Each structure stands twice: as structure tokens, then as C-alpha cells.
């Protein structure tokens, strides 16, 4: 059993914001696999099914980003997961828009969703899919930036970016993190 968690904030106000790209990718993965994300539990909404031959749960925490651990930790405990079975998909300001990096373990890097999950689990040795959203302009406020909508030029490419991220996520589920890192970490997804 794998648990794929897309990070974001609940509600229409945040639906199309940079901070919600984790929700967008997890939702697209579910649609591609025919998994309905409509069950209520773990302080989130989730769906269960098969992803590229692997039994999986897809979870969208509804706790708001800064409290993601309150959703992820009970799900991990209930499902009896080991660290390698948890994949967290999230936005990353330290990567340019359109770039993706897969990583196993590490710190939270200032990302409050990762901080909350790490604190709630008591460890950070899970798999992360980091989706680049770029940084705000010099002197710009990071909080306002991540909670803003994508620029018009970015929106044109967003569908392709999400599809490429779902391809990478399926590859990760099939082949494991080492092969996925080798195949995707230095690839330009929007080229």
C-alpha cells in the first residue's frame, strides 16, 4: 500500500493558487487511474484504488497547509505504512516553474506543510515530489506569492506541467525513487 498525499489548502479561494499544485497533481493522478477522491477521513478527502498496479490511497488534507501533519500522520498510522510508502507532492519555491525534483528524506526547507508532517510523524524520511513554482520577484512577500494564482504565461503551460508530473509520479510508483530521481531530476518538463 502506498499513500500519495497532495498538499494544498481547501476551498475555492485557494483552488488555483501556486500552493495548491500538490492538490492539482494528486487529483489528476486519481482521474487518470479512475479513483474517486470523495471519502471523508483523516481530516481530509481520499480515494483508494490501484495506481500502476500498486494498491494506493490518495489523500488531500483539508487541514490547511500549515497543519498537514494532522491529516497525514493518522492516515500513515491507520494504513500501517513504512517511510518508503509515503509520497508527498508539494510546491517548491526554490525550483523554477516547470521543474520537478524527487527526494527521499531531508528537512522541511521552510515549507510549513512539510514541517507539520515531519513533526507529526516524528521523522522526515518519506519521499517528496517537489514541484517548482519559482520565487516571488525580489522583495516580494513569499506568503502572498504562494497563495496567488499562476501568471497568465504559466497558466498556458500548467496543464502540460501537471501531466508531466503525473507521468513522473507513475514512474516513481512503478520503478522506485532511485530510478525516478535519475530519470526526472535533471529533466526540463516544459521543454
BELJO-V443953 format. One record per helix or strand. SS is the DSSP state (hx for helix, st for strand). FROM is the first residue (numbers start at 1). TO is the last residue. If there is no record, write none. Layout:
# BELJO-V443953
{{SS;FROM;TO} {SS;FROM;TO}}
This chain:
# BELJO-V443953
{{st;2;6} {hx;12;14} {st;17;17} {hx;18;33} {st;39;41} {st;44;51} {st;54;61} {hx;65;67} {hx;69;79} {hx;83;85} {st;86;92} {st;100;104} {hx;112;121} {st;127;132} {hx;142;146} {st;149;149} {hx;152;175} {hx;177;184}}
